Amino acid sequence: MREIVVLSGKGGTGKTSIVGALAALAERKVLADCDVDAADLHLLLSPSERVRNEFWSGQVACIDPDRCNECGLCQELCRFHAIRAFQVEEVSCEGCGLCHHVCPTEAITMKENMAGHWFISDTRYGPLVHARLGIAQENSGKLVALVRQQAKKVAEEQALDYIISDGPPGIGCPVISSLSGAALALLVTEPTLSGMHDLERVLGVCLHFGVPAAVCINKYDVNEENSRQIESQCLSQGVMVVAKVPFDSVVTESIVQGVPVVEYSTGRVTREIVRMWQHLSTAPAGRGGG
């Protein structure tokens, strides 16, 4: 089993569109959407939900009105201003537990927090493990780890060859949770200053965790000089550029139709993505195509 996580270092580079295309091309795989804060892979894959589970993580304060003497100490000491009129605003509560410890009447308890849901669904391309974090909830890294764990379980049960994960943007905790231990990180970037800057950052994360990386330059012909700089940067770090996908409005058209671009068109975008997948799927394990 080989786990490939697709990252970008920033949002808006076309990462999910690439994952949707790989979903249509790859055989014997399970798909995972690790962008639990703003999951959107389901928009391309139209999943049919098979399993739904609650995700419990963290704690939130709860005040027993029968035991509360309205001394106001909790309200005074809460640095998050989560207690008003002797009631807890759960969206603002960070679950630190200070109010629980300082309450003189022991009227405040800490209860487990239902932070979201995770799902196992069926798609026309195979199983999909995905999740939805609740509004203003934290611990997204834990939910990402759970999604990966369940995807691995599905792959083992069905003897699948690949786990293909749509990772979160940025370089924070959810990215680290989606990346560590993967066989390969496919980094989707674009030839803009912000794209180049964030590619450098996410390459650093891959290096830190010892995960081989390969790069796909999306819309490379929008600024070919920047694309050459990206290639030079990758070459200096021993990272292979496995695809240079041209700009084409057919990608937007396929998204509007809700299908991966490789099913919508046989043009140059599709040919380059097919070539990229052929390279990734035949590269020696653990070398990241480089």
C-alpha positions as CSV (number, residue, x, y, z in Angstrom):
1,M,0.0,0.0,0.0
2,R,1.4,3.4,-0.9
3,E,0.0,6.7,0.5
4,I,0.2,9.8,-1.7
5,V,-0.8,13.1,-0.1
6,V,-1.4,16.1,-2.3
7,L,-0.5,19.4,-0.7
8,S,-0.1,23.0,-1.9
9,G,1.3,25.2,0.9
10,K,-1.6,27.6,0.1
11,G,-5.2,27.4,-1.1
12,G,-6.4,27.9,-4.6
13,T,-3.6,26.2,-6.6
14,G,-5.9,23.5,-8.0
15,K,-5.0,20.8,-5.6
16,T,-8.4,19.3,-5.3
17,S,-8.9,19.3,-9.0
18,I,-5.7,17.3,-9.4
19,V,-6.9,14.8,-6.7
20,G,-10.2,14.4,-8.5
21,A,-8.3,13.7,-11.7
22,L,-6.1,11.1,-10.0
23,A,-9.2,9.5,-8.5
24,A,-10.4,8.9,-12.0
25,L,-7.1,7.6,-13.3
26,A,-5.8,5.4,-10.4
27,E,-7.0,1.9,-9.8
28,R,-7.3,0.0,-6.6
29,K,-7.2,3.0,-4.3
30,V,-9.1,4.6,-1.4
31,L,-9.5,8.4,-1.4
32,A,-9.2,10.6,1.7
33,D,-10.1,14.2,2.1
34,C,-7.9,15.5,4.9
35,D,-9.0,19.1,4.5
36,V,-11.5,18.7,7.3
37,D,-11.9,22.4,7.9
38,A,-13.2,23.1,4.3
39,A,-13.6,19.7,2.6
40,D,-14.6,20.0,-1.1
41,L,-13.5,16.8,-2.8
42,H,-17.0,15.5,-2.5
43,L,-18.2,18.1,-4.9
44,L,-16.3,16.3,-7.7
45,L,-16.8,12.7,-6.5
46,S,-20.5,12.9,-5.6
47,P,-20.2,10.3,-2.8
48,S,-23.0,8.2,-1.4
49,E,-22.6,8.1,2.4
50,R,-22.3,4.6,3.9
51,V,-20.9,5.2,7.4
52,R,-21.3,8.3,9.6
53,N,-19.6,8.7,13.0
54,E,-19.3,11.5,15.5
55,F,-16.0,13.0,16.3
56,W,-15.6,13.8,20.0
57,S,-12.6,15.9,20.9
58,G,-11.8,18.5,23.6
59,Q,-14.0,19.7,26.5
60,V,-16.3,22.6,27.1
61,A,-17.5,24.1,30.4
62,C,-21.0,23.6,31.7
63,I,-22.5,25.5,34.6
64,D,-25.1,23.9,36.9
65,P,-27.6,26.7,37.7
66,D,-28.8,24.9,40.9
67,R,-25.3,25.0,42.4
68,C,-24.1,28.4,41.0
69,N,-24.2,31.2,43.6
70,E,-23.5,33.8,40.9
71,C,-20.3,35.0,42.5
72,G,-19.0,36.1,39.2
73,L,-15.5,34.7,39.7
74,C,-15.5,32.5,36.6
75,Q,-16.8,35.3,34.5
76,E,-14.1,37.6,35.8
77,L,-11.2,35.2,35.3
78,C,-12.2,33.7,31.9
79,R,-9.7,35.3,29.4
80,F,-11.8,34.1,26.5
81,H,-14.9,36.0,27.7
82,A,-16.8,32.7,27.2
83,I,-19.1,33.2,30.3
84,R,-21.8,35.8,30.2
85,A,-24.8,36.1,32.5
86,F,-23.5,32.9,34.2
87,Q,-23.9,30.9,31.1
88,V,-21.1,29.4,28.9
89,E,-21.0,30.4,25.2
90,E,-19.7,27.1,23.8
91,V,-18.3,28.7,20.6
92,S,-16.0,30.9,22.7
93,C,-15.0,28.3,25.3
94,E,-11.5,27.0,24.8
95,G,-11.9,24.1,27.3
96,C,-9.0,25.2,29.5
97,G,-10.9,24.2,32.7
98,L,-9.8,27.3,34.8
99,C,-13.4,28.1,35.7
100,H,-13.9,24.5,36.8
101,H,-11.0,24.8,39.2
102,V,-11.8,28.2,40.7
103,C,-15.5,27.8,41.2
104,P,-16.1,27.9,45.0
105,T,-19.4,25.9,44.8
106,E,-18.1,23.3,42.2
107,A,-21.0,24.3,39.9
108,I,-18.9,24.0,36.8
109,T,-18.0,20.7,35.1
110,M,-16.1,20.0,31.9
111,K,-18.1,17.9,29.4
112,E,-16.8,16.1,26.3
113,N,-17.2,18.1,23.1
114,M,-18.8,16.8,19.9
115,A,-16.6,18.5,17.4
116,G,-17.7,17.1,14.0
117,H,-18.4,14.0,12.0
118,W,-16.4,11.6,9.8
119,F,-17.7,9.5,7.0
120,I,-17.0,6.5,4.8
121,S,-18.7,6.9,1.4
122,D,-18.9,5.1,-1.9
123,T,-18.0,6.9,-5.2
124,R,-17.9,5.8,-8.7
125,Y,-14.1,5.8,-8.3
126,G,-13.9,3.8,-5.1
127,P,-14.3,4.4,-1.4
128,L,-13.8,7.9,0.1
129,V,-13.1,8.7,3.7
130,H,-13.9,12.3,4.6
131,A,-14.9,14.5,7.5
132,R,-16.6,17.7,8.5
133,L,-15.3,19.7,11.5
134,G,-17.9,21.7,13.4
135,I,-18.1,25.5,13.3
136,A,-15.4,27.2,15.4
137,Q,-14.0,23.8,16.5
138,E,-10.4,23.0,17.0
139,N,-8.4,19.8,17.0
140,S,-8.5,19.4,13.2
141,G,-5.1,17.6,13.4
142,K,-6.7,14.9,15.4
143,L,-9.6,14.6,12.9
144,V,-7.1,14.4,10.0
145,A,-5.3,11.6,11.8
146,L,-8.6,9.8,12.2
147,V,-9.4,10.1,8.5
148,R,-6.0,8.7,7.6
149,Q,-6.4,5.9,10.0
150,Q,-9.8,4.9,8.6
151,A,-8.5,5.2,5.0
152,K,-5.7,2.8,5.9
153,K,-8.1,0.4,7.4
154,V,-10.3,0.4,4.3
155,A,-7.3,-0.1,2.1
156,E,-6.1,-3.1,4.2
157,E,-9.6,-4.7,4.3
158,Q,-10.0,-4.4,0.5
159,A,-6.4,-5.1,-0.3
160,L,-6.0,-1.8,-2.2
161,D,-2.7,-0.5,-3.6
162,Y,-3.0,3.3,-2.9
163,I,-4.3,5.9,-0.5
164,I,-4.7,9.2,-2.3
165,S,-5.2,12.1,0.1
166,D,-6.4,15.6,-0.6
167,G,-4.4,17.5,2.1
168,P,-5.1,20.8,3.7
169,P,-3.6,24.1,2.6
170,G,-0.8,25.8,4.6
171,I,1.9,24.2,6.7
172,G,0.1,24.0,10.1
173,C,-1.0,21.2,12.3
174,P,-3.5,19.7,9.9
175,V,-0.9,19.5,7.1
176,I,1.6,17.9,9.5
177,S,-1.0,15.4,10.5
178,S,-1.8,14.5,6.9
179,L,1.9,14.3,5.8
180,S,3.8,12.4,8.5
181,G,4.5,8.8,7.5
182,A,3.2,9.2,3.9
183,A,5.2,7.6,1.0
184,L,5.1,10.7,-1.2
185,A,3.9,14.3,-1.1
186,L,2.7,15.7,-4.5
187,L,3.0,19.5,-4.2
188,V,0.7,21.5,-6.5
189,T,2.0,25.0,-7.0
190,E,1.4,27.9,-9.4
191,P,3.8,30.3,-11.0
192,T,3.0,33.3,-8.8
193,L,5.1,34.9,-6.1
194,S,2.8,33.6,-3.3
195,G,2.8,30.2,-4.9
196,M,6.6,30.1,-5.1
197,H,6.9,31.3,-1.5
198,D,4.5,28.7,-0.1
199,L,6.0,25.9,-2.2
200,E,9.3,26.7,-0.4
201,R,7.6,26.5,3.0
202,V,5.9,23.2,2.3
203,L,9.0,21.7,0.8
204,G,10.7,22.5,4.2
205,V,8.0,20.6,6.0
206,C,8.4,17.6,3.8
207,L,12.2,17.7,4.4
208,H,11.7,18.0,8.1
209,F,9.5,14.9,8.3
210,G,11.5,12.9,5.7
211,V,8.7,12.6,3.2
212,P,9.8,12.5,-0.5
213,A,8.2,15.2,-2.6
214,A,7.4,15.8,-6.2
215,V,6.1,19.0,-7.7
216,C,3.3,19.7,-10.2
217,I,3.2,23.3,-11.6
218,N,-0.4,24.1,-12.4
219,K,-1.1,26.8,-15.0
220,Y,2.6,26.9,-15.7
221,D,2.2,29.0,-18.9
222,V,0.6,31.9,-17.1
223,N,4.1,33.0,-16.1
224,E,6.8,30.9,-17.7
225,E,9.7,32.8,-16.2
226,N,8.3,32.0,-12.7
227,S,7.8,28.4,-13.8
228,R,11.5,28.2,-14.7
229,Q,12.4,29.6,-11.3
230,I,10.3,26.9,-9.7
231,E,12.0,24.2,-11.7
232,S,15.4,25.6,-10.8
233,Q,14.5,25.7,-7.2
234,C,13.3,22.1,-7.3
235,L,16.4,21.0,-9.1
236,S,18.7,22.6,-6.5
237,Q,16.9,20.6,-3.8
238,G,16.8,17.3,-5.7
239,V,13.0,17.5,-6.2
240,M,11.5,16.4,-9.5
241,V,8.9,18.5,-11.3
242,V,6.6,15.7,-12.5
243,A,4.1,17.8,-14.4
244,K,3.6,21.2,-15.9
245,V,-0.1,21.6,-16.5
246,P,-1.1,24.3,-18.9
247,F,-3.8,26.9,-18.3
248,D,-7.1,25.9,-20.0
249,S,-10.7,27.0,-19.3
250,V,-11.7,23.3,-19.8
251,V,-10.7,22.8,-16.1
252,T,-13.3,25.4,-15.0
253,E,-15.8,23.8,-17.3
254,S,-15.3,20.4,-15.8
255,I,-15.7,21.8,-12.3
256,V,-19.0,23.4,-13.2
257,Q,-20.1,20.0,-14.6
258,G,-18.9,18.3,-11.4
259,V,-16.6,15.8,-13.0
260,P,-12.8,15.4,-13.0
261,V,-11.1,17.1,-16.0
262,V,-9.7,13.8,-17.3
263,E,-13.2,12.6,-17.8
264,Y,-14.4,15.8,-19.3
265,S,-11.7,16.4,-21.9
266,T,-9.0,14.6,-23.8
267,G,-6.9,17.7,-24.4
268,R,-3.5,18.8,-23.3
269,V,-4.4,19.2,-19.6
270,T,-5.6,15.6,-19.4
271,R,-2.6,14.4,-21.3
272,E,-0.2,16.0,-18.9
273,I,-2.1,14.7,-15.8
274,V,-2.2,11.2,-17.3
275,R,1.6,11.4,-17.9
276,M,2.1,12.6,-14.3
277,W,0.1,9.7,-12.9
278,Q,2.0,7.2,-15.0
279,H,5.2,8.6,-13.6
280,L,4.0,8.6,-10.0
281,S,2.5,5.1,-10.1
282,T,5.7,3.6,-11.5
283,A,8.3,5.4,-9.5
284,P,10.2,3.3,-6.9
285,A,8.5,3.4,-3.5
286,G,10.0,5.9,-1.1
287,R,11.8,8.0,-3.8
288,G,9.0,10.4,-4.6
289,G,9.7,10.2,-8.3
290,G,13.1,12.0,-7.8
